[in-house]
Amino acid sequence: MVETQNLSKRYRHFRAVDALSFRVGAGEVYGLLGPNGAGKTTTLRMLATLLQPSEGTANVAGYDIRQQPLEVRRNLGIVNGGMQVYERLTGREVLRFFASFYGVEGRLFDHRLEWVTHLLRMDDVLDKLVREMSTGMRQKTVIARAILHQPPVLLLDEATAGLDVFARRALLDFVLEYKSLGKSLIYSTHVMSEAEEVCDRVGVINRGKLVYEGTKDDALRLGNGNLERAFIRRLEEAA
């Protein structure tokens, strides 16, 4: 569902992403792991067609990010930490507004709203003003607006940043539920405990380069049962 081919992003003499190649299958959570500044967010922004690659390309749900950016966006959802929503609207109004961008209106919107409300357990959010919502409620609204069109690919970039323990748990549970629907997710984080819980495979990037890729079980063996140890070990070896 996602395939990058020597994907690169250069800013003058600095390469934020350097010839990155990886694949993500249907029904798979791929952990894109790396320290701050490793190139994770830049990679996701290129996949979302928000940044143009300097070299290489990628396919998302069968569409080329360079040649078919509109089709990529129609088949993609993106969530990151700190995303904002309109404070003067209710949760229901926010979702109706964003759903209209994808042609999800009328009876179809009602069905999708019922689906996402059940999936995210957000009955208490729909008729509350955003400015009155807790951080967790806001994040549920952000996730809901990203998946109302039921995209086959979902990108999550530090999506638990700033969340309390209850909201974080709800998001991790959602990742596993969305995967069970046959969807593909890229979970970008530097919190190894989260990756260890939800990811099927992991790719570690450092200074824009892929320095390790394998199944979660392989990575755990590398770290003697601990993903964080494996992560640090591989970065030290790469250095």
N, C-alpha and C positions, 0 to 999 in steps of 0.2 A: 504493500500500500504506500510505502515511502521508500524511495531509493535515491541516494545522493551519489553523484559521480564527480570526484575531484572538485568538490564544491569549495570555492575560495572567495575570501573578501579581503581586499587590500586597501589600505589608506596610506597613500604615498609610499613610504618605505616600511610600513608596518603591516604585517599580515595578521588580521584578527582571526581568520579561519584559513587553514592551509591544506588544500587538496584532501578534503574530508569525504570519505566514502563509507556508507553503511546502508543497511536495508532493514525495514520493519515490515513484518508480515501481518496479515489480518488476524485479529484476536490476540494481539501481542502488545505488551507494555515494554517499551525500550527505554532504559534509563540512560539519559545523556548526562554523564557525571563529570565534574571538574571543579577546580577551585574558582574563586571569583576572578573574572578577567580571562578565563580560559577560552572563551569564544562561544559559549552555549547560547546566550541570547542572540548573538549575531547570526548563528546558524538557524535558529528558529525564525528569526525575522526574514531571512532569505527564503525559507520554506513557505512562509506566509505571504510572500511576494511584497513585503514591506521594504526590503532592500534588494537591489540588483547585484547578483554575484559578479565578481571581477573575472573569475574563470570557473569553468565547470557548470554543472546544472543539477537539477533534481526533478524527480517525478513524484507527484502527490496524487494518489487515487487514479493513477494512469495519465495525469496531465503534467505537461512540462511547465516548470515555474517561469521560464523565460518566454515561451511561445504562447502559453494558455493561462495567463494569470487569473483571468476572471473565473475560469472553470476550477482552478485550484481553490479559489476563495469560496466557491459554492460548495466544495466538498471538504471544508476545513473548519474547525473551531479552534479558538485560542484563548487560554486563560493564563494570566500572570498575577503575581502578588501585587496588591495596590491598585488594581484596575478600578476606575471610578464609574459610578452610574448617577443619573440625574436625581438630585436630592429632593426635588419638588414633586416627583412622580411616585406613585405606588409601585410595588413590585410587579403587579399585573400590567400596569401601564408601560413600564419599562420593557417588559417582555413582548407585549403587543407591538410596540414601536419597532424593536429590533427584528421581530419575526417578519414584519412587513417587507424588510429588505430582501428576504428570501422567498417572498410570495406565500408565506405561511399565514393565511388570513381566514376569516370566517369560521366555518365548522372545523376545518383542518387545524386552525389555531387552537380551538377549544379542545380538540383531541390531544394535540401536542402539549398543551398546558396541563391537562390532566395527567399525561404521561410523566412530564418532568416534575410535577408536584409530588407524585408518588415516588419517583426515583430518588429525589433529593430530600423528601420529607420536609416540604417547605409550605405547608398549609398556613402557617402563622406568618408567612412573609408576603403573600400576594396582595393583601389589602392594607399593608402598612406603608407609610411614607418612607422613602429611602433614608431621609435624614433622621428618622426615629429608629432605624435598624441597628442592631449590634454588628460588629465586624463580621461575625459568622454569617448572619443573615445577608449582609451585602455580598459576601463571597458566594453564597448559594445563588443569589440573583445573577452574579457575573457568570457562574457556570451554566445556569439555566439559559441565559441568552446566547451562550456559545454553542449549545447543543439542541436548541429548539428545531433546527432544520435537520437534525439527526445526521451530522457529518460522519463519514466513515473514518476520518482522521482527526484526532484531537491533540493539540500541543499544550502542554502545561509547563510554564516557566516560573519556577520558585512559587508555585501556586499556594503554598501554605505559609508564606511569609506574613508575619504579623497576626496569625490566627491563634486563638487560645486552644487548649487541649481538646475541647469538645468539637470546635469547628474543624480542627485539623483531622480528628478522627473521622468526621463526616466526609471530608474530602477524600481521604484514603479509601474509605469504604466505597465511595462513588467510583473511584478509579477502577476498582475490581469489578464493580457491577457493570460499568460501561464496557469494559473489556469482555465480559461474559456475553454481551450482545454481538460479539464478533467485530468490534471496533478496534482500530489501531491507535495507540497512544504513545507519544514521546513525553517522557517525564524527566524534565531537566531540574536538577537539584544538586546541592553540595551537602545535603543532609543524608548521610549514608543509611541511617535507620529506616527512613522512608523508602529509599530505593530497595533496600533489602526486603521490605514487606510487599511491595507491589510489582516489582519489575521481573520480567522473564529473562531478558538479556540486558547487558550493560555495555556501554562504550565510554571509556575514559578519555577525555581530551585535555590537553595541556598546551598552552601557547598556540591554540588553533589546530593542533595535530592530534589525530587519534593514536593514543599510545597503548591502548588495550581494548579488546572486545571479546566477549564470551558470554556464556550463560551465567545466570546468577550463581548456580551451583559451582561452576568452574571458578568463579571469582571468590566464592566462599572458601573453596579448597586452597586457593592461592593465599588467602588471609587466615588460614587455620580456623575457619569457621566464622570469621568476622569480615564483613565487607569493608569496613573502614580501614582495617589493617591492609587488606588487599589494595585498596585505593592508594593509601600512602606508600606502600611498597612499590607499586607500579610507577607512581610519580617520581619516587627517588631513583628508581632504575632508569627512567627516561631522562632524568636530569644528569 
